[in-house]
Amino acid sequence: MESEKEKDRIITYLAEFTDSNLEREYMNQEIEKAVKYIKPIVLTLGILYFLFLIPDYFLIKSGREFDFIVLNRISFMILVVILYIRIKTAQNYYALVYWITGYEFIVFLLFLMVFYQYETPNFLIQAFGVMVILLGVFMVPNRWIYMIIVSLFISAGFFLFSLFHLKYIKISELSAAIVYTLIVIALSSISAFRTNYLKRVQYISSQELKRMVMIDPLTGIYNRFKFNEELDKWINYTKRYNSNLSLIIFDLDDFKRINDSYGHLIGDQVILDIVKLVQHTIRETDIFARWGGEEFVILLPNTHKLDAANLSERIRLAVESHLFDSVGKVTCSFGAATFSFEEDAQSLLHRADSLLYKAKKQGKNTVMY
């Protein structure tokens, strides 16, 4: 696990990961999780904003001004529907950050347009409305810096607009509104920063835990648990699309002798060297895992048994021709089997393991398929 200081180094003073790819990955996941509640909130706010036509009808005397407000609220509803569809159909959730930020600016501008239509608006009531908008800005998932920019823009825009639009504002009311708005922004900013920071720390910890569950600590490749998960997934895929799936099991010949003669540290280095040789031979789509000890498995999607046998032979030759430090020559034995539709994961593993056993009995350093 990384220490708190190490985590501080990978999270900036803007509560974002220093690694842009990691930040994008995190935000994509964060917004994807938030979509479940963002969609109903967006629709609810859109409907509420539209329903304010009822008090507008009684407060605004001019028919022309009321017609403008109706158009304003209808426009907002259309924008809400567009945003709802965009969220629902989004594949890259990170891109929604820009949509959310843009819509926050638009909501505020529409708010000012309605504000302008009132002949004698109550300044404090409108200021409270701005504070509610600010709280909404900090509740919606977004980059922390964007939250700050939007909130400052809304606050400055509202107070400047009020000074020019309203004929008379009491200095005491203006001062109180500015102070309370700044308090809302400050407290919300601190809370949002802390939340963003802690969520990223939690995200790093969860990624580390996932890695510990899936990855073999010595070699850095998949472990048995993760391999079984991948095997079940690819068997389902193979059955569904009527494709080929092959499996290779191999292990080091006479590995106990290496450990006994040279020690476990040298034995571990031999395993690491073999893993590198295999990784340079297999495809990126192949699933390579440490099955246990000196035994390894390779899952080959969309691969026929002859191709699996040929790959096994290439790996066998690569290992046989490699000169290992301190040890010299090392060999491996292989069992390769192709999935049959009437069997399951365990029977496929059993067949490949049986072929490996036959390879051992036939003198080792050989491939059976």
C-alpha positions as CSV (number, residue, x, y, z in Angstrom):
1,M,0.0,0.0,0.0
2,E,1.2,3.5,-0.7
3,S,1.8,5.8,2.2
4,E,-0.2,9.0,2.8
5,K,2.9,11.1,1.6
6,E,3.1,9.2,-1.6
7,K,-0.6,9.7,-2.2
8,D,-0.2,13.5,-1.6
9,R,2.5,13.5,-4.3
10,I,0.1,12.1,-6.9
11,I,-2.8,14.4,-6.0
12,T,-2.3,18.1,-6.9
13,Y,-3.4,21.2,-4.9
14,L,-6.5,21.2,-7.2
15,A,-7.5,17.8,-5.9
16,E,-6.7,16.1,-9.1
17,F,-4.3,13.3,-10.0
18,T,-1.0,14.4,-11.4
19,D,-1.3,11.6,-14.0
20,S,-3.8,13.0,-16.5
21,N,-4.8,9.5,-17.7
22,L,-5.5,8.4,-14.1
23,E,-7.5,11.5,-13.6
24,R,-9.5,10.9,-16.7
25,E,-10.1,7.3,-15.7
26,Y,-11.2,8.4,-12.2
27,M,-13.6,11.1,-13.4
28,N,-15.1,8.8,-16.0
29,Q,-15.9,6.3,-13.3
30,E,-17.1,8.9,-10.8
31,I,-19.5,10.5,-13.3
32,E,-20.7,7.1,-14.5
33,K,-21.7,6.3,-10.9
34,A,-23.3,9.7,-10.5
35,V,-25.4,9.4,-13.7
36,K,-28.0,7.3,-11.8
37,Y,-29.0,10.3,-9.6
38,I,-28.0,13.1,-12.0
39,K,-30.7,12.1,-14.6
40,P,-33.7,12.4,-12.2
41,I,-32.3,15.5,-10.7
42,V,-31.9,17.2,-14.1
43,L,-35.4,16.3,-15.0
44,T,-36.8,17.4,-11.6
45,L,-35.0,20.8,-11.8
46,G,-36.2,21.3,-15.3
47,I,-39.8,20.7,-14.3
48,L,-39.5,22.9,-11.2
49,Y,-37.9,25.8,-13.2
50,F,-40.8,25.5,-15.7
51,L,-43.4,25.5,-12.9
52,F,-42.2,28.9,-11.7
53,L,-44.3,30.2,-14.5
54,I,-47.2,30.1,-12.0
55,P,-45.8,32.8,-9.7
56,D,-44.5,34.6,-12.7
57,Y,-48.0,34.9,-14.0
58,F,-49.1,36.8,-10.9
59,L,-46.0,38.9,-10.4
60,I,-45.4,40.1,-13.9
61,K,-48.0,42.5,-15.3
62,S,-46.7,43.0,-18.8
63,G,-47.8,40.4,-21.3
64,R,-44.7,40.9,-23.4
65,E,-42.4,40.3,-20.5
66,F,-44.4,37.3,-19.4
67,D,-44.2,35.9,-22.9
68,F,-40.4,36.3,-22.8
69,I,-40.2,34.4,-19.5
70,V,-42.4,31.6,-21.0
71,L,-39.9,31.3,-23.9
72,N,-37.0,31.4,-21.4
73,R,-38.4,28.5,-19.3
74,I,-39.4,26.5,-22.4
75,S,-35.9,26.9,-23.8
76,F,-34.5,25.7,-20.5
77,M,-36.8,22.6,-20.6
78,I,-35.5,21.8,-24.1
79,L,-31.9,22.2,-22.9
80,V,-32.7,19.9,-20.0
81,V,-34.1,17.2,-22.3
82,I,-31.0,17.5,-24.6
83,L,-28.7,17.1,-21.5
84,Y,-30.8,14.2,-20.2
85,I,-30.5,12.4,-23.6
86,R,-26.7,13.2,-23.7
87,I,-26.2,11.7,-20.3
88,K,-28.3,8.6,-21.1
89,T,-26.4,7.9,-24.3
90,A,-22.9,8.9,-23.1
91,Q,-20.1,6.5,-23.7
92,N,-17.2,8.7,-22.6
93,Y,-18.5,10.0,-19.3
94,Y,-15.5,12.3,-18.8
95,A,-16.8,14.5,-21.7
96,L,-19.9,15.2,-19.6
97,V,-17.6,17.4,-17.4
98,Y,-17.7,20.1,-20.1
99,W,-21.5,19.6,-20.7
100,I,-22.2,20.0,-17.0
101,T,-20.0,23.2,-16.7
102,G,-21.5,24.7,-19.8
103,Y,-25.0,24.1,-18.5
104,E,-24.2,25.7,-15.2
105,F,-23.3,28.9,-17.0
106,I,-26.5,28.7,-19.1
107,V,-28.7,28.1,-16.1
108,F,-27.3,31.3,-14.5
109,L,-27.7,33.4,-17.6
110,L,-31.3,32.2,-17.9
111,F,-31.8,33.1,-14.3
112,L,-30.5,36.7,-15.0
113,M,-32.8,37.0,-18.0
114,V,-35.8,36.2,-15.8
115,F,-34.5,38.5,-13.0
116,Y,-34.3,41.3,-15.6
117,Q,-38.0,41.0,-16.4
118,Y,-39.2,41.8,-12.8
119,E,-40.0,45.4,-12.3
120,T,-39.3,45.5,-8.6
121,P,-37.6,42.3,-7.7
122,N,-36.6,41.6,-4.1
123,F,-32.8,41.7,-4.0
124,L,-32.4,39.4,-1.0
125,I,-34.8,36.8,-2.4
126,Q,-32.8,36.8,-5.6
127,A,-29.6,36.6,-3.6
128,F,-30.9,33.5,-1.8
129,G,-31.7,32.0,-5.2
130,V,-28.1,32.5,-6.3
131,M,-26.9,30.8,-3.1
132,V,-29.1,27.8,-3.9
133,I,-27.6,27.7,-7.5
134,L,-24.1,27.8,-5.9
135,L,-24.9,24.9,-3.6
136,G,-26.1,23.0,-6.7
137,V,-22.9,23.7,-8.5
138,F,-20.8,22.2,-5.7
139,M,-23.1,19.1,-5.4
140,V,-22.8,18.0,-9.1
141,P,-19.6,15.9,-9.9
142,N,-17.1,18.1,-11.7
143,R,-13.5,19.2,-11.5
144,W,-12.9,21.3,-8.4
145,I,-11.4,24.2,-10.3
146,Y,-14.4,24.3,-12.6
147,M,-16.7,24.5,-9.5
148,I,-14.7,27.5,-8.3
149,I,-14.7,29.3,-11.6
150,V,-18.4,28.8,-12.2
151,S,-19.3,29.9,-8.6
152,L,-17.2,33.1,-8.8
153,F,-18.6,33.9,-12.2
154,I,-22.2,33.5,-11.0
155,S,-21.6,35.5,-7.8
156,A,-19.8,38.4,-9.6
157,G,-22.3,38.4,-12.4
158,F,-25.2,38.5,-10.1
159,F,-23.9,41.4,-8.0
160,L,-22.8,43.5,-11.0
161,F,-26.1,42.9,-12.7
162,S,-28.0,43.9,-9.6
163,L,-26.0,47.1,-9.2
164,F,-26.9,48.1,-12.8
165,H,-30.4,46.7,-13.0
166,L,-31.9,47.6,-9.6
167,K,-32.5,51.3,-8.9
168,Y,-32.0,51.1,-5.2
169,I,-30.2,48.5,-3.0
170,K,-29.6,49.1,0.6
171,I,-25.9,49.0,1.4
172,S,-26.6,46.8,4.4
173,E,-28.5,44.3,2.3
174,L,-25.8,44.3,-0.5
175,S,-23.0,43.8,2.1
176,A,-24.9,41.0,3.8
177,A,-25.6,39.3,0.5
178,I,-22.0,39.5,-0.6
179,V,-20.6,38.2,2.8
180,Y,-23.1,35.3,3.0
181,T,-22.4,34.4,-0.7
182,L,-18.7,34.4,-0.1
183,I,-19.2,32.2,3.0
184,V,-21.3,29.8,1.0
185,I,-18.5,29.6,-1.7
186,A,-15.7,29.3,0.9
187,L,-17.4,26.5,2.9
188,S,-18.6,24.7,-0.2
189,S,-15.1,25.0,-1.8
190,I,-13.4,23.5,1.3
191,S,-16.0,20.7,1.5
192,A,-15.7,20.0,-2.2
193,F,-11.9,19.9,-2.1
194,R,-11.9,17.6,0.9
195,T,-14.5,15.3,-0.8
196,N,-12.6,15.3,-4.1
197,Y,-9.3,14.6,-2.4
198,L,-10.6,11.8,-0.1
199,K,-12.4,10.1,-3.0
200,R,-9.2,10.0,-5.0
201,V,-7.3,8.5,-2.1
202,Q,-10.1,5.9,-1.8
203,Y,-9.9,5.3,-5.5
204,I,-6.1,4.7,-5.3
205,S,-6.6,2.3,-2.3
206,S,-9.3,0.4,-4.1
207,Q,-7.1,0.1,-7.3
208,E,-4.3,-1.3,-5.1
209,L,-6.6,-3.8,-3.5
210,K,-7.9,-4.9,-6.9
211,R,-4.3,-5.3,-8.0
212,M,-3.5,-7.4,-4.9
213,V,-6.4,-9.7,-5.6
214,M,-5.6,-10.1,-9.3
215,I,-1.8,-9.9,-9.7
216,D,0.9,-12.3,-8.7
217,P,3.2,-10.4,-6.4
218,L,6.5,-11.9,-7.7
219,T,5.9,-11.8,-11.5
220,G,3.4,-9.0,-11.9
221,I,1.2,-11.2,-14.2
222,Y,-2.3,-12.4,-13.3
223,N,-2.8,-14.9,-10.5
224,R,-4.9,-18.0,-10.3
225,F,-8.0,-16.2,-9.0
226,K,-8.0,-13.7,-11.9
227,F,-7.2,-16.4,-14.5
228,N,-10.2,-18.4,-13.4
229,E,-12.4,-15.3,-13.8
230,E,-11.0,-14.7,-17.3
231,L,-11.4,-18.4,-18.2
232,D,-15.1,-18.3,-17.3
233,K,-15.6,-15.1,-19.3
234,W,-13.9,-16.4,-22.4
235,I,-15.7,-19.8,-22.3
236,N,-19.0,-17.9,-22.3
237,Y,-17.8,-15.8,-25.2
238,T,-16.6,-18.9,-27.1
239,K,-20.0,-20.6,-26.7
240,R,-21.9,-17.5,-27.7
241,Y,-19.9,-16.7,-30.9
242,N,-18.9,-20.3,-31.8
243,S,-15.2,-19.4,-31.8
244,N,-12.0,-21.2,-30.7
245,L,-10.4,-21.1,-27.3
246,S,-7.2,-22.9,-26.4
247,L,-5.3,-23.3,-23.1
248,I,-1.6,-23.9,-22.4
249,I,-0.3,-25.2,-19.1
250,F,3.5,-25.4,-18.7
251,D,6.0,-25.6,-15.9
252,L,9.7,-25.6,-15.3
253,D,11.5,-28.9,-15.5
254,D,13.4,-29.9,-12.3
255,F,12.7,-26.6,-10.7
256,K,13.2,-28.1,-7.2
257,R,16.8,-28.9,-8.1
258,I,17.3,-25.2,-9.0
259,N,16.0,-24.1,-5.7
260,D,18.0,-26.7,-3.8
261,S,21.2,-26.0,-5.6
262,Y,21.1,-22.2,-6.0
263,G,18.6,-21.0,-3.5
264,H,15.1,-19.5,-3.7
265,L,16.3,-16.0,-4.8
266,I,17.9,-17.5,-7.9
267,G,14.8,-19.6,-8.4
268,D,12.7,-16.5,-8.3
269,Q,14.9,-14.8,-10.8
270,V,14.6,-17.7,-13.2
271,I,10.8,-17.5,-13.0
272,L,11.0,-13.7,-13.7
273,D,13.2,-14.3,-16.7
274,I,10.8,-17.0,-18.1
275,V,7.9,-14.6,-17.6
276,K,9.7,-12.0,-19.7
277,L,10.4,-14.5,-22.4
278,V,6.8,-15.6,-22.6
279,Q,5.5,-12.0,-22.6
280,H,7.7,-11.3,-25.7
281,T,6.2,-14.3,-27.5
282,I,2.5,-14.2,-26.8
283,R,-0.1,-11.7,-28.1
284,E,-1.5,-8.8,-26.1
285,T,-4.9,-10.4,-26.2
286,D,-3.6,-13.6,-24.6
287,I,-4.1,-14.1,-20.8
288,F,-1.0,-15.1,-19.0
289,A,-1.0,-16.1,-15.4
290,R,1.0,-17.9,-12.7
291,W,-1.0,-20.9,-11.7
292,G,1.2,-21.7,-8.7
293,G,4.9,-22.2,-7.9
294,E,6.7,-22.8,-11.1
295,E,3.5,-23.6,-13.1
296,F,1.9,-21.2,-15.6
297,V,-1.2,-21.0,-17.8
298,I,-1.9,-19.1,-21.0
299,L,-5.4,-18.6,-22.3
300,L,-5.6,-18.1,-26.1
301,P,-8.9,-16.6,-27.3
302,N,-9.8,-17.3,-31.0
303,T,-7.0,-19.8,-31.3
304,H,-7.1,-23.4,-32.8
305,K,-5.2,-26.2,-31.2
306,L,-2.5,-26.3,-33.9
307,D,-1.8,-22.6,-33.3
308,A,-1.7,-23.3,-29.6
309,A,0.8,-26.1,-30.1
310,N,2.9,-23.9,-32.4
311,L,3.0,-21.2,-29.8
312,S,3.9,-23.7,-27.1
313,E,6.8,-24.8,-29.3
314,R,8.1,-21.3,-29.8
315,I,8.0,-20.6,-26.1
316,R,9.8,-24.0,-25.4
317,L,12.5,-23.1,-27.9
318,A,12.9,-19.6,-26.5
319,V,13.4,-21.0,-22.9
320,E,15.7,-23.8,-24.1
321,S,17.9,-21.4,-26.0
322,H,18.1,-18.8,-23.2
323,L,21.2,-18.7,-20.9
324,F,20.0,-18.0,-17.4
325,D,22.4,-16.2,-15.0
326,S,24.0,-18.6,-12.4
327,V,21.8,-21.5,-13.6
328,G,22.6,-21.9,-17.3
329,K,20.1,-23.9,-19.3
330,V,16.5,-24.4,-18.2
331,T,13.7,-26.2,-19.9
332,C,9.9,-26.4,-19.7
333,S,7.2,-28.9,-20.5
334,F,3.8,-28.0,-22.1
335,G,0.3,-29.3,-22.3
336,A,-2.1,-27.5,-24.9
337,A,-5.8,-28.2,-25.2
338,T,-8.6,-26.6,-27.1
339,F,-12.1,-26.0,-25.6
340,S,-14.8,-28.4,-26.6
341,F,-18.4,-27.2,-26.4
342,E,-19.6,-30.1,-24.2
343,E,-17.2,-29.4,-21.4
344,D,-16.6,-26.7,-18.8
345,A,-13.6,-24.8,-17.4
346,Q,-12.5,-27.6,-15.0
347,S,-12.6,-30.3,-17.7
348,L,-10.5,-28.0,-20.0
349,L,-8.0,-27.4,-17.3
350,H,-7.9,-31.1,-16.5
351,R,-7.2,-32.1,-20.1
352,A,-4.4,-29.6,-20.4
353,D,-2.9,-30.7,-17.1
354,S,-3.1,-34.3,-18.2
355,L,-1.2,-33.4,-21.4
356,L,1.4,-31.7,-19.3
357,Y,1.8,-34.8,-17.2
358,K,2.3,-36.8,-20.4
359,A,4.9,-34.4,-21.6
360,K,6.8,-34.9,-18.3
361,K,6.6,-38.7,-18.6
362,Q,8.0,-38.5,-22.2
363,G,11.2,-37.0,-21.0
364,K,10.3,-33.3,-20.3
365,N,11.2,-30.3,-22.5
366,T,8.4,-31.2,-24.9
367,V,4.9,-30.2,-26.0
368,M,1.8,-32.4,-25.9
369,Y,-1.5,-31.4,-27.5
